[in-house]
Amino acid sequence: MRLHSFLEGLVLSSEGELLVTDVPHGRIFAISPDGSRWQEKFVYDGEPHGLALLADGRVVVADYRKGLLVVNLATGSMESLCSGYNTENFRGLSDLVTDQDGAIWFTDSGRSSLTDPTGRLFRLSPAGELRCVLDNVPYPNGVAVSSDGANVLLSVTRGNAVWRLARALPSSGKPMAGIYLQLSGGLGPDGLSVSASGMLAVAHAQAGCAWLLDEVGQVLSRIKTPGGMWTTSVRFSHDARTLYIVDAQTGTIFKHSLTQ
């Protein structure tokens, strides 16, 4: 059965335009803030999952098969940024985020799970140094940086949890990590988004909802989507007055007001 789409990786441009990936068809869409205009901005032979914007306007893509790619949507050009670690190809990338210093944190989930907890979290420095931060994660997925830059938040889909670790890494070895949020039901957390004030939004895959947490991780609300169960991605608007929620099952992006 051919999928109509599977939307993931929602980010917002500096002008408020929404960018989203379509995994099975290798597409990146640009959508107007009011949702009235959808434009196919880029198509290629790949499986784009996550997106992150660089300061120069280019887009970094976490592609399940091809690794990290850099796309210039204005010119239509694409180049490989990183395709593997040591002599091994990545197992299957899921998501990424850039931090305050310009480093790229990204997840390599492959087919990891509770019975095979070998998913990895990587950090690519602005100088091009690639470090494996964690290698024991049961399906690492969405990743975000806290608003103060102190911590990295990681969706652990097959563990139905969000982990937290310090962004400042030890000089060698693995950092300490702990459970920041434990969910139940559905498949587990997918995409994450952090507002400037420190709120965290969590897409709960196969549960048809998103969770909103305050700056210390206490649940503020559960936001049920009007349709579809496969919530894959969330993103705060620049003024944090709106939360965008992606449902891949119906190919829909919902807007939820946070001012009511």
C-alpha positions in Angstrom: 0.0 0.0 0.0 1.4 3.4 -1.0 1.4 6.0 1.7 -0.1 9.4 0.9 2.7 11.0 3.0 4.3 10.7 6.4 5.0 14.1 7.8 7.9 14.8 10.2 10.5 17.3 11.2 8.6 20.5 11.6 10.6 23.7 12.0 9.8 27.4 11.5 11.8 29.8 9.4 12.7 33.3 10.7 9.7 34.6 8.8 7.4 32.1 10.4 7.0 29.8 7.4 6.6 26.1 8.4 9.0 23.5 6.9 8.1 19.9 7.2 9.4 16.6 5.7 7.6 13.8 3.9 9.6 10.7 4.7 8.5 8.1 2.1 8.6 10.5 -0.8 11.7 12.5 -0.1 10.0 15.8 0.0 10.3 19.1 2.0 7.3 21.3 2.1 7.1 25.0 2.9 3.7 26.1 4.4 2.4 29.5 5.1 1.8 30.4 8.8 -2.0 30.3 8.2 -1.8 27.0 6.4 -3.3 28.3 3.2 -0.3 27.6 1.0 1.6 24.4 0.7 4.7 24.4 -1.6 6.9 21.5 -2.5 10.3 23.1 -2.0 12.7 20.2 -2.5 12.5 16.6 -3.7 15.2 14.0 -3.7 15.8 10.2 -3.5 16.0 9.9 0.3 14.1 9.6 3.6 14.2 12.9 5.3 13.1 12.7 9.0 14.3 15.8 10.9 15.2 19.4 9.9 17.3 22.1 11.5 17.9 25.6 10.3 21.5 27.0 10.0 22.3 30.7 10.6 22.8 31.2 6.9 19.3 30.0 6.0 20.4 26.5 4.8 18.6 23.4 6.2 20.3 20.4 7.8 18.4 17.2 7.1 18.6 14.0 9.2 18.0 11.4 6.5 17.4 7.8 7.6 19.4 6.3 4.7 21.9 9.1 3.8 22.9 10.6 7.1 23.2 14.3 7.6 22.6 16.5 4.5 22.7 20.2 4.0 20.1 21.6 1.6 19.9 25.1 0.1 16.2 25.6 -0.6 16.9 28.8 -2.6 19.3 27.2 -5.1 18.1 23.5 -4.9 21.6 22.3 -4.0 22.4 19.5 -1.6 25.6 18.1 -0.1 26.5 15.4 2.4 27.6 16.7 5.8 28.2 13.4 7.6 27.3 9.8 6.6 28.8 7.6 9.3 30.9 7.2 12.4 34.4 5.8 12.2 34.1 3.2 9.4 30.5 2.4 10.0 27.5 4.0 8.2 24.8 5.4 10.5 22.0 2.9 11.3 19.2 5.3 10.5 18.9 8.9 11.5 15.8 10.3 13.2 16.1 13.9 14.3 18.4 16.8 15.1 18.8 20.2 16.7 21.4 22.9 16.7 22.6 24.4 20.0 23.7 27.9 21.1 27.2 27.2 19.9 26.3 25.9 16.5 26.9 22.3 17.3 24.5 19.7 15.8 23.0 17.1 18.1 21.4 14.2 16.2 19.9 10.8 16.8 20.8 7.5 15.1 17.9 5.2 16.1 18.1 2.4 13.4 16.0 -0.5 14.7 16.9 -0.2 18.3 14.5 -1.0 21.1 14.3 -2.3 24.6 15.5 -5.6 23.4 18.4 -4.0 21.5 19.2 -0.7 23.3 22.0 0.4 20.9 20.6 3.6 19.5 23.0 6.6 19.5 23.1 10.3 20.2 25.8 12.2 18.4 27.2 15.7 18.6 28.9 17.3 15.6 30.9 20.4 16.6 31.2 23.5 14.4 34.8 22.4 13.7 33.5 19.1 12.3 34.4 16.9 15.3 31.9 14.0 15.6 31.4 12.5 19.1 29.2 9.6 20.1 27.6 10.9 23.3 25.3 7.9 24.1 25.2 4.5 22.6 22.7 2.6 24.8 19.4 4.2 23.9 16.2 2.2 23.0 15.3 4.2 19.9 16.5 7.8 20.4 14.3 10.1 18.4 13.5 13.8 19.0 16.2 16.0 20.5 16.1 19.5 21.9 18.2 21.9 24.0 16.8 23.7 27.1 16.2 27.4 26.8 19.2 28.2 29.1 21.5 25.9 27.1 22.4 23.8 30.1 20.7 20.5 29.1 19.9 18.3 26.2 16.5 16.6 26.1 16.1 13.3 24.3 13.0 11.4 23.3 13.5 7.7 23.9 10.6 6.3 21.9 10.8 2.6 22.8 11.3 3.4 26.5 8.3 5.8 26.4 10.4 8.5 28.2 12.3 11.7 27.7 15.9 11.7 29.0 18.0 14.7 30.1 21.7 15.1 30.1 24.1 18.1 30.6 25.1 19.8 27.3 28.6 20.3 28.7 30.1 16.9 28.1 32.9 15.3 30.1 36.4 15.3 28.4 36.0 11.6 27.9 33.6 8.8 28.5 29.8 9.0 28.6 27.8 11.7 30.4 25.3 11.0 33.2 21.7 10.8 31.9 18.4 10.5 33.7 14.7 10.3 33.1 13.1 13.7 32.8 9.6 12.5 31.8 8.0 9.1 31.9 4.9 8.5 29.7 2.6 5.6 29.3 0.5 4.3 26.4 0.9 4.9 22.7 4.3 4.2 21.2 6.4 6.8 22.9 7.7 10.4 22.6 8.7 11.6 19.1 9.5 15.3 18.3 10.4 17.9 21.0 10.2 21.6 21.1 11.4 24.1 23.7 10.1 27.7 24.0 12.2 30.7 24.9 10.6 30.7 28.4 11.6 27.0 28.9 8.3 25.2 28.2 8.7 21.8 26.6 6.3 20.3 24.1 6.4 16.5 23.4 4.7 14.7 20.5 3.3 11.4 21.8 3.4 9.0 18.8 0.4 6.6 18.4 -1.4 8.4 21.3 -2.9 11.3 19.3 -1.7 14.0 21.6 1.1 16.3 22.7 2.2 17.1 26.2 3.1 20.6 27.5 5.5 20.9 30.4 6.8 23.8 32.4 10.4 24.8 32.8 11.0 22.3 35.6 9.3 19.4 33.8 5.9 19.4 35.5 3.0 18.6 33.1 0.8 21.7 32.3 -1.6 20.0 29.9 -2.3 17.2 27.5 -3.3 18.4 24.1 -5.5 15.9 22.2 -5.5 16.3 18.4 -8.8 16.4 16.6 -7.9 13.6 14.3 -5.2 10.9 13.8 -3.1 9.0 16.3 0.4 9.4 14.9 1.7 12.6 16.4 5.2 13.0 15.1 6.3 16.6 15.6 5.6 19.8 17.5 6.9 23.3 17.3 6.3 26.5 19.2 5.7 29.7 17.2 8.3 32.3 17.6 6.2 34.2 20.1 5.2 30.9 21.9 1.5 31.8 21.6 0.8 28.9 19.3 1.9 25.2 19.3 1.9 23.5 15.9 1.3 19.7 16.0 1.9 17.3 13.1 -0.2 14.2 12.7 1.3 11.9 10.1 -1.7 9.5 9.9 -3.9 12.2 8.3 -1.1 14.4 6.8 -2.4 17.3 8.9 -0.7 20.2 10.9 -2.9 21.5 13.7 -2.6 24.8 15.5 -3.2 25.0 19.2 -3.5 28.4 20.9 -1.6 28.7 24.2 -3.2 32.0 25.2 -6.6 30.7 26.2 
